Amino acid sequence: MTDRPDTIIKIAVRGFKSIADEQQIELRPLTLLAGANSSGKSSIMQPVLLLKQTLEAPSDPGSLLLDGPNVRFTSAEQLLSQVPGKARGSEFAVRIELSSGPHLEVVFKREKGVGFELIAMNYGDDGEKPWILPSMRHDEIVKALPASYAAWYTEIEKGTKKGIYHWSVYRDRCFLSFEVSAKESGFPPMRFGPAGRFIPDLQALIHLPGLRGNPRRTYAKSAAGPLFPGTFENYVASIIAQWQSTNDSRLTELGLALGEMGLTWKVKAEPVDDTQVELRVGRLTHSRRGGAHDLVSIADVGFGVSQSLPVVVALIAARPGQVVYLEQPEIHLHPRAQRRLAHVLSDAANRGVIVVAETHSSLLLREVQTIVATGKLSTDKVKLHWVQRQDDGRTVVTPADLDENGAYGDWPEDFDEVELDAEKTYLDAVENREAGG
């Protein structure tokens, strides 16, 4: 795990929706979030998406952009925790840890008429854990500066008049940064942001929501990476068009993956004009003589193709170390295709992509077990998080590791036991009918 690129390896959240008490998830190349509806699976990732869309906004939206392309809220109350018998909370926090060691925690507080204000930031590297507050004075900032900044500050003071430099804290969108000004030097203020090491990973995050839109006759041309602001489905047609124009082997890989899932064997992007692209797909699942011309608009085939195509393209397009967050990747898929999708996920994980898949599919989870048991995916590359709601509404996340046989340990009752109960109920109904009951 240490030889992979620097990337996000842990996310912790508290005070957000049903996550009243801090819960955290470890991210491995294949990270699975499983649980019942409204258990809190999305809630563990939504604070990170809030940071992403705030950073990507064309102009400064304030401390947080609540209503954006990745997450949509219309009021602060919608995302703050409320425990029965207690008043709704006023703060929430999210902490991110990188594989190289540093962590960053930001705390947001609801301000009436404003939304949220960033009230504190904690940055840690090599054991340092200084809290940064917007109201800090110069002397407080000097004490809290990360070691690298403090050493730089000391060197400057050696050759200058003591007191000529002044430190302050300023808000840079959803993070806090330091500013140092030289009152008598004539030079403009210089700014330093501890969060700078985390911003590339947040902006590189690929997000594919569960609602991926209806298939269209044409798609607007867009950039084809490496960054994908907003949600990923908007870039799929242009990425395929680029792979076509450069004879990229990933286009062949895409066709093979879709064929093995029983969806189609070929995808083609045809320019309509300077601004639009049409996606055409093979009507059959495998190639045959003359099949290269047997293509139809993606709008004329089943939903399974249009909903799964962005998933597979995202997994193939992602770079090692890049986080790909997939909400319900199995949606609209036949059970056989759900099993095959597990292989596409594991292939991306083996390339070093950090896949975070939120799923309701017990078939997908079982197939991951099989892949591990056959030795095609090592156990240290997989992490499963069971997400459940307690009786009082609080979300609890329980992590699980796979052993060499692919076993997770105890499955939660909303997976295997539900299937067994459904089968038992059916067999009892048949038995009663045959007995004349």
Buried (B, 14 or more C-beta within 10 A) or exposed (E): EEEBEBBBBBBBBBBBBBBBEBBBBEBBBBBBBBBBEEBBBBBBBBBBBBBBBBBBBEEEBBBBBBEBBBBEBEEBEEBBBBBEEEEEBBBBBBBBBBBEEBBBBBBBBBBEEEBBBBBBBBBBBEEBEBBBBBEBEEEBBBEBBBEEBBEBBEEEBEEEEEEEBEBBBEBBBBBBBBBBBBEEEEEEEEEBBBBEBBBEBBBBBBBBBEEBEEBBEBBEBBEBBEEBBBBBBBBBBBBBBBBBEEEBEBBEBBBEBBBBBBBBBBBBBBBEEEEBBBBBBBBEEEBEEEBEEBBEBBBEBBEBBBBBBBBBBBBBBBBEBBBBBBBBBBBBBBEEBBBBBBBBBBBBBBBBBBBBBBBBBBBBBBBBBBBBBEEEBBBEBBBBBBBBBEEEBBBBBBEBBBEEEBBBEEBBEBBBEBEEEEEEEEEEEEEEEEEEE
